[in-house]
């Protein structure tokens, strides 16, 4: 089952959702600000994306700038920050089986459908 981690207030996330709707494939929407991913879930997502945790952080968010910017953080610290402040998680994230992408640009989602 395809899964999209979605924030309806984000235009890129809405575009990603629209692309999935047009694909005709079944998918699950995870509103990650309401259903915050656990640390384990974040680790699994990062592994599927094949990235370092910092690459999943929205570094322009005020929370990041106020609490974390310019600090020496381990990967575990960064994942814990995203679990505590899910607004820091880049979006949309689309997972299809053992493949995952951050839908920026939206067209990247097509590569795993």
BANUZA-773339 format. One line per 3 residues: number of its first residue (from 0); their letters; for each residue x, y, z of N, C-alpha, C, O. Coordinates in nm, 4 decimals, decimal comma. Atoms other than C-alpha are relative to their C-alpha. Example, Ala and Ser with C-alpha at 12.3 -4.5 7.8 and 13.67 -1.06 7.14 Angstrom:
residues 2
0> AS> 0,0890 -0,1190 0,0000 1,2300 -0,4500 0,7800 0,0900 0,1200 0,0000 0,1936 0,1181 0,0665 ~ -0,0820 -0,1190 -0,0060 1,3670 -0,1060 0,7140 -0,0770 0,1090 0,0730 -0,0261 0,2198 0,0899
//
This chain:
residues 113
0> XXX> 0,0845 -0,1194 0,0000 0,0000 0,0000 0,0000 0,0882 0,1246 0,0000 0,1839 0,1343 0,0768 ~ -0,0701 -0,1282 0,0082 0,1256 0,3453 -0,0929 -0,0445 0,0856 0,1188 -0,1609 0,0836 0,1587 ~ 0,0294 -0,0854 -0,1152 0,1464 0,5908 0,1959 0,0579 0,1380 -0,0277 0,1708 0,1500 -0,0752
3> XXX> -0,0502 -0,1369 0,0117 0,1770 0,9703 0,1861 -0,0090 0,0677 0,1356 -0,1146 0,0703 0,1989 ~ -0,0030 -0,0822 -0,1207 0,2832 1,1747 0,4854 -0,0307 0,1408 -0,0468 0,0462 0,2014 -0,1214 ~ 0,0627 -0,1161 0,0616 0,0755 1,4829 0,4223 -0,0308 0,1098 0,1009 -0,0689 0,0837 0,2150
6> XXX> 0,0415 -0,1187 -0,0755 0,0210 1,8344 0,5530 -0,0826 0,0842 -0,0967 -0,0291 0,1401 -0,1924 ~ 0,0905 -0,0686 0,0921 -0,2815 1,9959 0,3892 0,0294 0,1488 -0,0145 -0,0165 0,2111 -0,1102 ~ -0,0314 -0,1432 0,0088 -0,1454 2,3458 0,4585 0,1171 0,0262 -0,0948 0,1499 0,1417 -0,1221
9> XXX> -0,1172 -0,0121 0,0871 0,1515 2,2782 0,2267 -0,0396 -0,0241 -0,1453 -0,0975 -0,1279 -0,1774 ~ 0,0383 0,0133 0,1411 0,1044 2,3353 -0,1471 0,0699 -0,1190 -0,0662 0,0086 -0,1873 -0,1483 ~ -0,0709 0,1147 0,0589 0,3708 2,0753 -0,2388 -0,0643 -0,1308 0,0449 -0,0750 -0,2258 -0,0326
12> XXX> 0,0652 0,1197 -0,0521 0,1992 1,8212 -0,0170 -0,1359 -0,0203 -0,0675 -0,1723 -0,1329 -0,1013 ~ 0,1293 0,0094 0,0707 -0,1397 1,8988 -0,1745 0,0210 -0,0450 -0,1439 -0,0585 -0,1229 -0,1965 ~ -0,0311 0,0427 0,1367 0,0191 1,8596 -0,5198 0,0340 -0,1484 -0,0043 -0,0067 -0,2191 -0,0965
15> XXX> -0,0339 0,1412 -0,0070 0,1612 1,5229 -0,4178 -0,1229 -0,0868 0,0189 -0,1347 -0,1932 -0,0418 ~ 0,1245 0,0729 -0,0233 -0,1778 1,4088 -0,2913 -0,0826 -0,0054 -0,1283 -0,1407 -0,1088 -0,1613 ~ 0,0741 -0,0059 0,1259 -0,3392 1,5201 -0,6167 0,0591 -0,0982 -0,1023 -0,0146 -0,1667 -0,1732
18> XXX> -0,0649 0,0934 0,0922 -0,0831 1,3227 -0,8177 -0,0394 -0,1442 0,0340 -0,0677 -0,2236 -0,0557 ~ 0,0401 0,1344 -0,0412 -0,1644 1,0105 -0,6139 -0,1457 -0,0275 -0,0350 -0,1790 -0,1367 -0,0812 ~ 0,1417 0,0170 0,0325 -0,5391 1,0646 -0,6597 -0,0178 -0,0272 -0,1490 -0,0981 -0,1121 -0,1877
21> XXX> 0,0101 0,0175 0,1450 -0,4928 1,0911 -1,0364 0,0599 -0,1323 -0,0468 0,0260 -0,1814 -0,1544 ~ -0,0649 0,1259 0,0392 -0,2791 0,7750 -1,0419 -0,0981 -0,1177 0,0002 -0,0745 -0,2189 -0,0657 ~ 0,0979 0,1075 -0,0083 -0,5849 0,5638 -0,9590 0,0423 -0,1134 0,0929 -0,0299 -0,2120 0,1074
24> XXX> -0,0487 0,1040 -0,0907 -0,3778 0,3602 -0,7126 -0,0557 0,0230 0,1408 -0,0862 0,1358 0,1796 ~ 0,0415 -0,0118 -0,1397 -0,4874 0,2862 -0,3575 0,1143 0,0570 0,0815 0,2303 0,0219 0,0598 ~ -0,1029 -0,0554 -0,0874 -0,3026 0,4866 -0,0946 -0,0626 0,0423 0,1318 -0,1837 0,0609 0,1437
27> XXX> 0,0399 -0,0431 -0,1344 -0,3185 0,5861 0,2689 0,0595 0,1377 0,0243 0,1752 0,1633 -0,0091 ~ -0,0470 -0,1333 -0,0354 -0,2923 0,9460 0,3874 0,0309 0,0023 0,1494 -0,0539 -0,0317 0,2319 ~ -0,0386 -0,0171 -0,1400 -0,1009 1,0057 0,7105 0,0163 0,1494 0,0237 0,1093 0,2117 -0,0274
30> XXX> -0,0119 -0,1411 -0,0377 -0,1633 1,3524 0,8495 0,0971 0,0053 0,1174 0,0581 -0,0041 0,2338 ~ -0,1057 0,0216 -0,0985 0,1672 1,3516 1,0309 0,0053 0,1047 0,1108 0,0707 0,0828 0,2128 ~ 0,0044 -0,0970 -0,1100 0,1007 1,6663 1,2334 -0,0988 -0,0452 0,1078 -0,0851 -0,0093 0,2248
33> XXX> 0,0984 0,0538 -0,0945 -0,1965 1,4878 1,3948 0,0427 -0,1367 0,0513 0,0291 -0,1653 0,1703 ~ -0,0470 0,1339 -0,0340 -0,0553 1,1323 1,3916 0,1515 -0,0014 -0,0153 0,2057 -0,0489 -0,1151 ~ -0,1442 -0,0217 0,0074 0,3064 1,2055 1,4698 0,0743 -0,1336 -0,0085 0,0515 -0,2235 0,0724
36> XXX> -0,0782 0,1231 0,0123 0,5482 0,9369 1,3499 0,0886 -0,0209 0,1238 0,1437 0,0744 0,1790 ~ -0,0875 0,0338 -0,1123 0,7364 0,7571 1,6278 0,1461 0,0113 -0,0454 0,1755 0,0246 -0,1642 ~ -0,1426 -0,0021 0,0327 1,1136 0,7650 1,6463 0,0345 -0,1193 -0,0890 0,1103 -0,1048 -0,1849
39> XXX> -0,0259 0,1184 0,0822 1,1193 0,4101 1,5059 -0,0515 0,0213 -0,1421 0,0169 -0,0113 -0,2391 ~ 0,0579 -0,0248 0,1325 0,8890 0,5109 1,2198 0,0858 0,0994 -0,0780 0,1093 0,0809 -0,1974 ~ -0,0876 -0,0970 0,0668 1,1089 0,8118 1,1416 0,1298 -0,0661 -0,0458 0,1772 -0,0402 -0,1564
42> XXX> -0,1230 0,0718 0,0391 1,4187 0,5892 1,1412 -0,0259 -0,0861 -0,1237 0,0559 -0,0898 -0,2156 ~ 0,0351 0,0844 0,1151 1,2438 0,3497 0,9006 -0,0167 0,0840 -0,1267 0,0297 0,0447 -0,2337 ~ 0,0204 -0,0888 0,1152 1,1410 0,6372 0,6705 0,1348 0,0493 -0,0528 0,1589 0,0485 -0,1735
45> XXX> -0,1320 -0,0508 0,0379 1,4942 0,7796 0,6701 0,0807 -0,1086 -0,0699 0,1509 -0,0819 -0,1674 ~ -0,0708 0,1124 0,0629 1,6352 0,4358 0,5878 -0,0533 -0,0242 -0,1411 0,0249 -0,0438 -0,2342 ~ 0,0588 0,0189 0,1333 1,3894 0,3938 0,2967 0,0415 0,1119 -0,0958 0,0671 0,0877 -0,2137
48> XXX> -0,0395 -0,1142 0,0829 1,4768 0,7412 0,1696 0,1494 -0,0031 -0,0330 0,1944 0,0615 -0,1276 ~ -0,1444 0,0100 0,0175 1,8470 0,6517 0,1988 0,0670 0,1374 0,0122 0,1472 0,1781 -0,0718 ~ -0,0543 -0,1330 -0,0271 1,9316 0,9913 0,3463 0,0462 0,0072 0,1448 0,0167 -0,0812 0,2252
51> XXX> -0,0337 -0,0301 -0,1392 2,0836 1,1340 0,6622 -0,1215 0,0712 0,0608 -0,1942 0,1398 -0,0110 ~ 0,1156 -0,0646 -0,0635 1,8237 1,2548 0,9154 -0,0096 0,1503 -0,0269 -0,1196 0,2029 -0,0435 ~ 0,0028 -0,1453 0,0211 1,9238 1,6190 0,8631 -0,0650 0,0361 -0,1338 -0,1198 0,1455 -0,1482
54> XXX> 0,0576 -0,0270 0,1322 1,8067 1,5920 0,5000 -0,1532 -0,0017 0,0031 -0,2171 0,0414 -0,0929 ~ 0,1459 0,0041 -0,0129 1,4490 1,5375 0,6241 -0,0531 0,1190 0,0800 -0,1739 0,1328 0,0997 ~ 0,0379 -0,1141 -0,0838 1,4489 1,8558 0,8334 -0,0276 0,1234 -0,0846 0,0469 0,1565 -0,1769
57> XXX> 0,0312 -0,1300 0,0599 1,2805 2,1762 0,7235 0,0764 0,1067 0,0791 0,0311 0,1528 0,1838 ~ -0,0912 -0,0871 -0,0736 1,5636 2,4077 0,8241 -0,0443 0,1464 0,0073 0,0134 0,2248 0,0826 ~ 0,0492 -0,1378 -0,0067 1,3693 2,7284 0,7612 -0,1137 0,0188 0,1004 -0,1620 0,1303 0,1201
60> XXX> 0,1041 -0,0107 -0,1020 1,1093 2,6488 1,0267 0,0536 0,0764 0,1211 0,1688 0,0590 0,1611 ~ -0,0398 -0,0794 -0,1165 1,1180 2,8887 1,3214 0,0479 -0,0879 0,1150 0,1445 -0,0539 0,1834 ~ -0,0391 0,0905 -0,1093 1,1381 2,5977 1,5670 0,1438 -0,0463 -0,0182 0,2200 -0,0511 0,0784
63> XXX> -0,1368 0,0439 0,0261 1,4569 2,4730 1,3988 0,0983 0,1124 0,0313 0,1984 0,0917 0,0999 ~ -0,0903 -0,1137 -0,0184 1,6155 2,8176 1,3975 0,0150 0,0359 0,1478 0,1247 0,0683 0,1932 ~ -0,0021 -0,0388 -0,1411 1,5224 2,8867 1,7611 0,0666 -0,1040 0,0897 0,1396 -0,0685 0,1824
66> XXX> -0,0411 0,1040 -0,0946 1,6054 2,5512 1,9184 0,1193 -0,0842 -0,0430 0,1887 -0,1401 0,0419 ~ -0,0966 0,1007 0,0447 1,8464 2,3562 1,7004 0,1114 0,0514 -0,0904 0,2193 -0,0077 -0,0937 ~ -0,0983 -0,0482 0,0971 2,0329 2,5632 1,4402 0,1348 0,0264 0,0675 0,1417 0,0784 0,1788
69> XXX> -0,1387 -0,0208 -0,0442 2,4117 2,5733 1,4818 0,0377 -0,0807 0,1241 0,1383 -0,0508 0,1884 ~ -0,0351 0,0881 -0,1101 2,4062 2,3036 1,7503 0,0591 -0,1279 -0,0567 0,0270 -0,1675 -0,1687 ~ -0,0624 0,1248 0,0417 2,6132 1,9869 1,7287 -0,0944 -0,1138 0,0373 -0,0921 -0,1622 0,1505
72> XXX> 0,1027 0,1003 -0,0259 2,3330 1,7301 1,6966 0,0360 -0,1329 -0,0653 0,0820 -0,1372 -0,1794 ~ -0,0186 0,1335 0,0575 2,3659 1,3563 1,6475 -0,1217 -0,0330 -0,0857 -0,2230 0,0366 -0,0802 ~ 0,1152 0,0453 0,0783 2,1395 1,1716 1,4044 -0,1181 -0,0290 0,0921 -0,2320 0,0044 0,0596
75> XXX> 0,1065 0,0309 -0,0963 1,9416 1,0499 1,7069 -0,0647 0,1271 0,0545 -0,1862 0,1316 0,0737 ~ 0,0540 -0,1280 -0,0477 1,9035 1,4082 1,8340 -0,0938 0,0611 -0,1049 -0,1994 0,1147 -0,0712 ~ 0,0796 -0,0579 0,1086 1,7694 1,5186 1,4951 -0,1316 -0,0753 -0,0142 -0,2368 -0,0138 -0,0317
78> XXX> 0,1222 0,0803 0,0096 1,5207 1,2315 1,4788 -0,0915 0,0299 0,1182 -0,2127 0,0423 0,1009 ~ 0,0799 -0,0336 -0,1185 1,4059 1,3067 1,8347 -0,0653 0,1377 -0,0157 -0,1796 0,1574 0,0254 ~ 0,0558 -0,1341 0,0225 1,3567 1,6725 1,7376 -0,1199 -0,0068 -0,0940 -0,2206 0,0601 -0,0711
81> XXX> 0,1117 0,0138 0,0932 1,1354 1,5708 1,4438 -0,1194 -0,0692 0,0667 -0,2342 -0,0354 0,0375 ~ 0,1087 0,0682 -0,0707 0,9330 1,3377 1,6696 -0,0697 0,0963 0,0957 -0,1915 0,0909 0,1126 ~ 0,0581 -0,0963 -0,0942 0,8828 1,6180 1,9216 -0,0681 0,1168 -0,0724 -0,1710 0,1673 -0,0276
84> XXX> 0,0520 -0,1129 0,0778 0,8211 1,8891 1,6602 -0,0215 -0,0451 -0,1442 0,0621 -0,0170 -0,2301 ~ 0,0207 0,0570 0,1338 0,6691 1,7181 1,3539 -0,0059 0,1039 -0,1117 0,0075 0,0696 -0,2292 ~ -0,0012 -0,1060 0,1008 0,6448 2,0533 1,1772 0,1370 0,0078 -0,0697 0,1489 0,0636 -0,1788
87> XXX> -0,1346 -0,0007 0,0574 1,0179 2,0059 1,1139 0,0171 -0,1010 -0,1130 0,1150 -0,0945 -0,1872 ~ -0,0147 0,1067 0,0992 0,9554 1,7048 0,8878 -0,0337 0,0525 -0,1396 -0,1400 0,1101 -0,1626 ~ 0,0225 -0,0379 0,1403 0,9925 1,7735 0,5162 -0,1197 -0,0758 -0,0553 -0,1487 -0,1873 -0,0120
90> XXX> 0,1213 0,0609 0,0547 0,6831 1,6963 0,3120 -0,0144 0,0325 -0,1470 0,0447 0,1284 -0,1966 ~ 0,0596 0,1275 -0,0394 0,5309 1,5217 0,1353 0,1017 -0,1125 -0,0132 0,1943 -0,1055 -0,0940 ~ -0,0789 0,1222 0,0131 0,6926 1,1845 0,1890 -0,0951 -0,1057 -0,0535 -0,2042 -0,1250 0,0003
93> XXX> 0,0828 0,1069 0,0566 0,5561 0,9035 -0,0269 0,0805 -0,1290 0,0058 0,1965 -0,1345 -0,0351 ~ -0,0629 0,1313 -0,0120 0,6339 0,5390 0,0432 -0,0831 -0,0992 -0,0803 -0,2056 -0,1039 -0,0690 ~ 0,0647 0,1060 0,0774 0,5552 0,2552 -0,1955 0,0863 -0,1249 0,0162 0,1892 -0,1395 -0,0497
96> XXX> -0,0785 0,1210 -0,0266 0,6769 -0,0802 -0,0644 0,1327 0,0343 0,0631 0,1372 0,0918 0,1719 ~ -0,1329 -0,0285 -0,0539 1,0521 -0,0526 -0,0156 0,0640 0,1211 -0,0662 0,1857 0,1390 -0,0604 ~ -0,0486 -0,1223 0,0635 1,0818 0,2739 -0,2085 -0,0675 0,1202 0,0650 -0,1830 0,1132 0,1070
99> XXX> 0,0558 -0,1216 -0,0582 1,0322 0,6255 -0,0778 0,0660 0,1222 -0,0638 0,1817 0,1178 -0,1055 ~ -0,0532 -0,1280 0,0485 1,0753 0,9841 -0,1967 -0,0612 0,1138 0,0801 -0,1708 0,1032 0,1350 ~ 0,0557 -0,1273 -0,0458 1,0329 1,3332 -0,0664 -0,0505 0,0663 -0,1274 0,0261 0,0857 -0,2218
102> XXX> 0,0619 -0,0514 0,1216 0,7931 1,4856 -0,3188 0,0313 0,1448 -0,0306 -0,0595 0,2263 -0,0468 ~ -0,0466 -0,1340 0,0370 0,9970 1,7966 -0,3944 0,1115 -0,0160 -0,1024 0,2240 -0,0491 -0,0651 ~ 0,1267 -0,0413 0,0598 0,9544 1,8439 -0,6812 -0,1008 -0,1169 -0,0021 -0,0647 -0,2337 0,0129
105> XXX> 0,1104 0,0965 -0,0028 0,6188 1,6667 -0,6992 0,0234 -0,1153 -0,0967 -0,0145 -0,2287 -0,0674 ~ -0,0205 0,1019 0,1029 0,7241 1,4762 -1,0127 0,0807 -0,1192 0,0521 0,0708 -0,2285 -0,0036 ~ -0,0783 0,1112 -0,0558 0,9612 1,2642 -0,8012 -0,0897 -0,1140 0,0460 -0,0483 -0,2299 0,0448
108> XXX> 0,0930 0,1025 -0,0477 0,6566 1,0795 -0,6671 -0,0269 -0,1016 -0,1114 -0,0385 -0,2213 -0,0850 ~ 0,0268 0,0888 0,1140 0,5932 0,9358 -1,0142 0,1067 -0,1084 -0,0147 0,0783 -0,2158 -0,0677 ~ -0,1092 0,0960 0,0167 0,9297 0,7578 -1,0000 -0,0170 -0,1266 0,0839 0,0487 -0,2272 0,0571
111> XX> 0,0184 0,1201 -0,0832 0,8072 0,5146 -0,7318 -0,1401 -0,0593 -0,0138 -0,1737 -0,1550 0,0559 ~ 0,1329 0,0560 0,0211 0,4528 0,4549 -0,8552 0,0099 -0,1118 -0,1017 -0,0910 -0,1739 -0,1351
//
